[in-house]
Amino acid sequence: MTHPFDEALRLEPDSDGSWIGATHPAYANMVGPFGGITAALMLQAVLRHPGRLGDPVALTVNYAGPIADGAFRIQATPMRTNRATQHWTMLLTQGEQVATTATAVFGLRRDTWSTTEATMPAAPAPESLARYPGAGVAAWTERYDMRFARGPMPLAADAPEQPDSISELWLRDDPPRALDFPALAALCDVFFPRIMVRRPRRVPAGTVSLGIGFHVDAAGLAAQGDRALFGRACGSRFGLGYHDQTGHLWGVGGTLLASTHQIVYFKE
């Protein structure tokens, strides 16, 4: 049986070198698809390209407008290829309308000196925490097993304002699925908008720009398998209609797999 994530990632090549895909109901958000699945699709268009060099190092996705239910087209273009790095631009369109733009850097990894300054916080084991009840929030939340150690988005309409916007949680695909680069990209957007954690009320909000730094190669992803990742997200400034959101994802042994930063629009 095909995993829902792989169904949503399905892209068919067109004669002009672009890819044709379609939105999937399992990853629907309140308006259009879950931003994480869109990021995964933009990355997948490069990963499927025959001219691709190496593994993803960085991905930036700009959500220019809503994606309507139905078919879309993604054009992935290599802008420059060097000996060890490759730079890409991607466009997702529906008809004549641009819905999403993206850039990516791919590269050939090599062994170097390494250390990690962003250390994984101490947390209870995932099996000791209750699963977040995603049903009724948005369809995509049911596709992720999220277990919060700190800072869930309160579901009660009268929940009080929180002193900070920090969330810490275990998370993985549901059903479990071996981690790959598109899945890691999608998981970087699983964190709810920080405005809804800090001031728990349903307000119009959505990611405008999402940036991801990948700190792992294909071998590191294979070592993770389908085990849960640990994530931490926080905001640093809210105001003038936008807030930022910084996140980190750690894997087995506290290995930092990805860091992410995004700008979120909100309205009150």
C-alpha positions as a printed NumPy array, in Angstrom:
array([[  0.   ,   0.   ,   0.   ],
       [  1.392,   3.415,  -1.007],
       [  2.047,   5.844,   1.829],
       [ -0.131,   9.015,   1.636],
       [  3.036,  11.144,   1.591],
       [  4.31 ,   9.318,  -1.498],
       [  0.919,   9.717,  -3.155],
       [  1.064,  13.466,  -2.488],
       [  4.64 ,  13.607,  -3.845],
       [  3.748,  11.939,  -7.137],
       [  5.027,  13.95 , -10.11 ],
       [  4.671,  13.006, -13.764],
       [  7.129,  14.348, -16.349],
       [  5.738,  16.568, -19.105],
       [  7.178,  16.968, -22.597],
       [  8.652,  20.405, -21.825],
       [ 10.75 ,  19.076, -18.929],
       [  8.391,  20.253, -16.192],
       [  6.508,  18.068, -13.71 ],
       [  2.751,  17.685, -13.273],
       [  1.325,  16.999,  -9.836],
       [ -1.931,  17.432,  -7.951],
       [ -3.   ,  18.416,  -4.456],
       [ -3.815,  15.564,  -2.077],
       [ -6.699,  15.695,   0.446],
       [ -4.605,  14.028,   3.183],
       [ -2.355,  17.128,   3.298],
       [ -5.033,  19.807,   3.044],
       [ -4.752,  22.86 ,   5.263],
       [ -7.372,  25.449,   6.15 ],
       [ -6.624,  27.198,   2.837],
       [ -4.867,  25.144,   0.158],
       [ -2.331,  22.418,   0.932],
       [ -0.059,  22.176,   3.976],
       [  3.015,  24.308,   3.32 ],
       [  5.318,  21.432,   4.217],
       [  4.011,  19.24 ,   1.413],
       [  4.516,  22.126,  -1.024],
       [  8.129,  22.482,   0.142],
       [  8.602,  18.721,  -0.259],
       [  7.224,  18.858,  -3.807],
       [  9.543,  21.699,  -4.813],
       [ 12.476,  19.669,  -3.518],
       [ 11.208,  16.492,  -5.171],
       [ 11.158,  18.223,  -8.567],
       [ 14.925,  18.707,  -8.261],
       [ 15.588,  15.276,  -6.774],
       [ 13.843,  13.701,  -9.792],
       [ 15.771,  15.824, -12.306],
       [ 18.334,  13.79 , -14.31 ],
       [ 20.903,  16.587, -14.045],
       [ 20.829,  16.836, -10.257],
       [ 24.197,  16.942,  -8.451],
       [ 24.528,  15.641,  -4.885],
       [ 22.155,  16.111,  -1.95 ],
       [ 20.199,  19.183,  -0.815],
       [ 22.085,  21.675,   1.326],
       [ 19.543,  24.516,   1.47 ],
       [ 15.964,  25.165,   0.366],
       [ 13.987,  28.408,   0.357],
       [ 10.283,  28.397,  -0.493],
       [  8.222,  31.564,  -0.997],
       [  4.467,  31.096,  -0.893],
       [  3.274,  33.659,  -3.409],
       [ -0.408,  32.763,  -3.248],
       [ -2.884,  30.007,  -2.436],
       [ -2.766,  26.735,  -4.365],
       [ -6.214,  25.654,  -5.496],
       [ -7.295,  22.031,  -5.256],
       [ -6.316,  20.194,  -8.414],
       [ -3.394,  19.958, -10.806],
       [ -0.286,  22.116, -10.82 ],
       [  2.997,  22.309, -12.737],
       [  6.532,  22.594, -11.295],
       [  9.46 ,  23.75 , -13.411],
       [ 12.894,  23.051, -11.895],
       [ 15.82 ,  24.779, -13.606],
       [ 19.531,  24.353, -12.803],
       [ 20.939,  27.887, -12.823],
       [ 24.603,  27.03 , -12.277],
       [ 26.601,  23.869, -11.657],
       [ 30.044,  24.053, -10.065],
       [ 32.377,  21.218,  -9.168],
       [ 30.736,  20.609,  -5.789],
       [ 27.575,  22.742,  -5.728],
       [ 24.513,  23.266,  -7.888],
       [ 21.985,  26.114,  -7.758],
       [ 18.324,  25.723,  -8.731],
       [ 15.173,  27.774,  -9.166],
       [ 11.7  ,  26.257,  -9.072],
       [  8.275,  27.611, -10.01 ],
       [  4.894,  26.097,  -9.156],
       [  2.117,  27.365, -11.397],
       [ -1.565,  26.754, -11.948],
       [ -2.603,  27.941, -15.371],
       [ -0.836,  31.265, -15.896],
       [ -0.658,  32.031, -12.175],
       [  2.524,  31.606, -10.112],
       [  1.61 ,  30.124,  -6.724],
       [  5.029,  29.272,  -5.26 ],
       [  8.648,  30.106,  -6.018],
       [ 11.708,  28.383,  -4.584],
       [ 15.47 ,  28.144,  -4.767],
       [ 17.708,  25.285,  -3.697],
       [ 21.393,  24.556,  -3.317],
       [ 22.597,  20.989,  -3.788],
       [ 26.102,  19.788,  -3.129],
       [ 28.538,  16.924,  -2.879],
       [ 29.264,  16.376,   0.82 ],
       [ 32.763,  15.628,   2.105],
       [ 34.233,  14.79 ,   5.503],
       [ 35.381,  17.869,   7.443],
       [ 35.88 ,  18.974,  11.031],
       [ 32.461,  19.117,  12.696],
       [ 30.753,  20.112,  15.913],
       [ 27.189,  21.013,  16.915],
       [ 26.281,  24.042,  19.028],
       [ 22.494,  23.578,  18.874],
       [ 22.015,  20.729,  21.343],
       [ 18.828,  18.741,  21.713],
       [ 16.861,  19.616,  24.88 ],
       [ 16.216,  16.92 ,  27.482],
       [ 12.751,  15.44 ,  27.001],
       [ 10.615,  12.518,  28.159],
       [ 10.511,   9.468,  25.904],
       [  7.914,   9.83 ,  23.126],
       [  5.902,   6.824,  24.294],
       [  5.405,   8.535,  27.67 ],
       [  3.635,  11.505,  26.071],
       [  0.11 ,  11.689,  24.682],
       [ -0.376,  12.173,  20.976],
       [ -1.643,  15.609,  19.985],
       [ -5.273,  15.302,  18.832],
       [ -4.946,  16.652,  15.316],
       [ -8.475,  15.786,  14.203],
       [-10.493,  18.941,  13.661],
       [ -7.436,  21.232,  13.305],
       [ -6.611,  20.514,   9.637],
       [ -6.377,  17.318,   7.585],
       [ -2.563,  17.403,   7.41 ],
       [ -2.192,  17.245,  11.209],
       [ -3.585,  13.693,  11.142],
       [ -0.632,  12.653,   8.972],
       [  1.846,  13.398,  11.763],
       [  2.278,  11.788,  15.151],
       [  3.088,  14.786,  17.363],
       [  3.82 ,  14.358,  21.086],
       [  4.454,  17.61 ,  22.919],
       [  6.807,  17.905,  25.846],
       [  6.204,  21.665,  25.901],
       [  4.119,  24.29 ,  24.157],
       [  1.297,  22.61 ,  22.215],
       [ -1.124,  24.853,  20.396],
       [ -4.002,  25.052,  22.903],
       [ -7.293,  23.775,  21.541],
       [ -9.544,  25.535,  24.047],
       [-10.985,  28.818,  22.8  ],
       [-10.489,  30.483,  26.202],
       [ -6.874,  29.398,  26.784],
       [ -4.752,  32.15 ,  28.369],
       [ -1.886,  33.951,  26.646],
       [  1.422,  32.113,  27.118],
       [  4.674,  33.691,  28.403],
       [  6.611,  32.476,  25.344],
       [  6.107,  30.665,  22.025],
       [  8.473,  27.731,  22.609],
       [  7.317,  24.269,  21.515],
       [  9.234,  21.029,  22.021],
       [  7.893,  17.771,  20.65 ],
       [  8.542,  14.349,  19.189],
       [  7.208,  14.01 ,  15.658],
       [  7.133,  11.612,  12.73 ],
       [  5.019,  10.639,   9.743],
       [  1.845,   8.659,  10.329],
       [  1.866,   5.89 ,   9.216],
       [  5.601,   5.661,  10.031],
       [  7.795,   6.155,   6.974],
       [ 11.571,   6.019,   6.505],
       [ 12.963,   9.537,   6.514],
       [ 14.152,  11.06 ,   3.237],
       [ 14.853,  14.62 ,   2.139],
       [ 11.293,  15.519,   1.043],
       [  9.888,  14.166,   4.333],
       [ 12.482,  16.123,   6.317],
       [ 11.567,  19.293,   4.405],
       [  7.889,  18.768,   5.22 ],
       [  8.627,  18.104,   8.898],
       [ 10.386,  21.474,   9.084],
       [  6.97 ,  23.102,   8.598],
       [  5.021,  20.96 ,  11.083],
       [  5.408,  23.588,  13.835],
       [  2.184,  25.566,  14.214],
       [  2.441,  29.35 ,  13.709],
       [  3.991,  30.775,  16.858],
       [  1.233,  33.399,  17.149],
       [ -1.245,  30.581,  17.812],
       [  0.949,  29.212,  20.605],
       [  1.748,  32.556,  22.234],
       [ -1.794,  33.937,  21.919],
       [ -3.949,  30.818,  21.538],
       [ -6.719,  31.935,  19.271],
       [ -7.545,  31.076,  15.686],
       [ -6.429,  33.975,  13.511],
       [ -5.634,  34.139,   9.799],
       [ -1.971,  33.166,   9.557],
       [  0.305,  31.515,   7.034],
       [  3.937,  31.082,   6.08 ],
       [  5.242,  33.644,   3.601],
       [  8.809,  32.375,   3.3  ],
       [ 10.382,  29.152,   4.595],
       [ 14.118,  28.472,   4.671],
       [ 15.706,  25.111,   5.507],
       [ 19.316,  24.134,   6.09 ],
       [ 20.003,  20.404,   5.771],
       [ 22.751,  19.109,   8.087],
       [ 22.676,  15.464,   7.024],
       [ 23.51 ,  13.367,   3.987],
       [ 21.668,  10.384,   2.517],
       [ 23.555,   7.96 ,   4.773],
       [ 22.507,   9.918,   7.849],
       [ 18.877,   9.804,   6.764],
       [ 19.102,   6.047,   6.269],
       [ 20.395,   5.683,   9.848],
       [ 17.323,   7.53 ,  11.141],
       [ 14.861,   5.136,   9.502],
       [ 11.269,   5.723,  10.584],
       [ 12.024,   6.665,  14.192],
       [ 10.648,   9.86 ,  15.712],
       [ 12.535,  13.146,  15.437],
       [ 12.646,  15.763,  18.175],
       [ 11.765,  19.331,  17.264],
       [ 12.002,  22.722,  18.944],
       [ 10.511,  25.961,  17.626],
       [ 10.259,  29.502,  18.917],
       [  9.584,  33.024,  17.733],
       [ 11.63 ,  36.121,  18.506],
       [  9.512,  39.056,  17.312],
       [  5.781,  39.572,  16.696],
       [  4.382,  42.731,  15.166],
       [  3.38 ,  44.769,  12.119],
       [  1.526,  41.765,  10.724],
       [  4.392,  39.25 ,  10.733],
       [  6.442,  37.099,  13.058],
       [  9.503,  34.944,  12.618],
       [  9.83 ,  31.295,  13.597],
       [ 13.049,  29.356,  14.161],
       [ 13.123,  25.574,  14.437],
       [ 15.534,  22.665,  14.811],
       [ 15.046,  18.951,  14.196],
       [ 17.226,  16.299,  15.838],
       [ 17.399,  12.589,  15.061],
       [ 18.885,   9.476,  16.605],
       [ 21.569,  10.209,  19.181],
       [ 20.745,  13.918,  19.235],
       [ 22.11 ,  14.446,  15.718],
       [ 20.981,  17.778,  14.278],
       [ 19.298,  16.98 ,  10.951],
       [ 17.879,  20.347,   9.887],
       [ 17.404,  23.938,  10.98 ],
       [ 14.658,  26.171,   9.662],
       [ 13.574,  29.788,   9.747],
       [ 10.386,  31.254,   8.409],
       [  8.389,  34.461,   8.246],
       [  4.694,  34.131,   9.011],
       [  1.886,  36.551,   8.154],
       [ -0.855,  36.99 ,  10.739],
       [ -3.901,  39.197,  11.164],
       [ -5.868,  40.124,  14.268]])
